[in-house]
Amino acid sequence: MPRRKVPFPYPALSRGEFHPRRDLDHWHALVQRDARIVRWFIEGEMGLDFGDSPLGEFIGAYDQADPNMVVPSFESIPLEQRRYLLHGSAQFERLAWAIWVLYGSDAVEQMDGSFVRREVLGSDNPQADRKLPGGIGTLHIAARLVQAGGGRVSVFGNKVEGHDIRWVTGDAGVVLVERKDRAYEAGLTDTPEKRARRIIEEINGSYIPDEPGALRVLVVGFQHLVLSADTEQTDKYYQRAIEEEFKGVPVADLPHVVLIEHLGLEAEPSGGERNNFFSPQPINLKLDQMDDKTERALRLLALALGADLG
C-alpha cells in the first residue's frame, strides 16, 4: 500500500513575497517553525531520514534548543565559527522558506528523490571541516521563480542531465535552470579574479538542453558578501570579464543568461550587513529573436531577482 503523505502544514505565502518570514515574537518560535517545515519535507513528503547529514546536525540542534537558554554573547564566539553559524542558519531559513513556497502553493510537478538524497541531505564539500547542506540554492531559486510567475516546477536529480530545474510559468513559458554553487569553506579564500574564472568555467562546461522556446539559465552561487555600496562595481566587473572571454566566440550552445548570486553575511558584533546580491549577465540573448512567451519568462526571471519592472 502506498505511504500516505502528510499535507503541508501551512497556508500558501502571498505571491511576490521573496524573503523568509520573521513574523513570530521569539527566535525559538521561528526556528521551531522552520524545523517543522524542513522535517515535514524530508520525512513526511520524501520519506527519507536525516542520518548524519549536515542538515541533520542543524535540525538536531534546533530540536534541542531551549527557549530560556542563556545565549553566549556574539563577540565571545570566534570569528570563523560565528561566520559559519550565520551561514548555516541562513541556509536553513532559506530552505524552509523555499519548501513553504513550493508546497504551500502546490507548485511542485516533480521532486526527484535522488536530488534530495545527494544534495539536500549531502554536503557542499565532504572534505571540509565546516560543511553545509547542498542543494538549498536550487530550491531557493525555484521558489523565487514560482513567487514571480506562478506555474509548476520540476527539480531533477541524477536522472536528467544538463539542468536542475524545469519551470513552466503560469502562462506556459518554459525556463530551464542549471545551478552550480561554490562550497562554503572552499570559497572563503576566493578572490574576485578566482570567482570570475569559476563563472567562465561553469559557462563553458554547461550543457543545458536547447529546447525550442525555452529560456536557458545558468546560476552560479557564492557565499560571499558584496556590500551594498559595491554592487554596481561588482556587476560591471563580471560584465567585463564575461564580455572579454566570449567576444567573437560562437555562443549558440551556451545559456541565454548566467545569473551570479552572492549570499553574504557580515559576522560583526553589531550585526553587520546582510546582502543577497544578484548579477544577471546575458550571454546568448537575442531579444529580437524571442517569441512572446520567452520574453515574458525573461521578465519574470528579472522579477524573481527583485527587479522593479514598473
Secondary structure as GFF3:
##gff-version 3
##sequence-region A 1 310
A	DSSP	alpha_helix	27	39	.	.	.	ID=ss1
A	DSSP	pi_helix	40	45	.	.	.	ID=ss2
A	DSSP	alpha_helix	54	63	.	.	.	ID=ss3
A	DSSP	three_ten_helix	74	76	.	.	.	ID=ss4
A	DSSP	alpha_helix	79	104	.	.	.	ID=ss5
A	DSSP	beta_strand	108	111	.	.	.	ID=ss6
A	DSSP	alpha_helix	113	115	.	.	.	ID=ss7
A	DSSP	pi_helix	116	120	.	.	.	ID=ss8
A	DSSP	alpha_helix	136	149	.	.	.	ID=ss9
A	DSSP	beta_strand	152	155	.	.	.	ID=ss10
A	DSSP	beta_strand	165	168	.	.	.	ID=ss11
A	DSSP	beta_strand	174	181	.	.	.	ID=ss12
A	DSSP	three_ten_helix	186	189	.	.	.	ID=ss13
A	DSSP	alpha_helix	192	204	.	.	.	ID=ss14
A	DSSP	beta_strand	214	222	.	.	.	ID=ss15
A	DSSP	three_ten_helix	228	230	.	.	.	ID=ss16
A	DSSP	alpha_helix	231	246	.	.	.	ID=ss17
A	DSSP	beta_strand	257	265	.	.	.	ID=ss18
A	DSSP	beta_strand	274	282	.	.	.	ID=ss19
A	DSSP	three_ten_helix	287	289	.	.	.	ID=ss20
A	DSSP	alpha_helix	292	304	.	.	.	ID=ss21
###
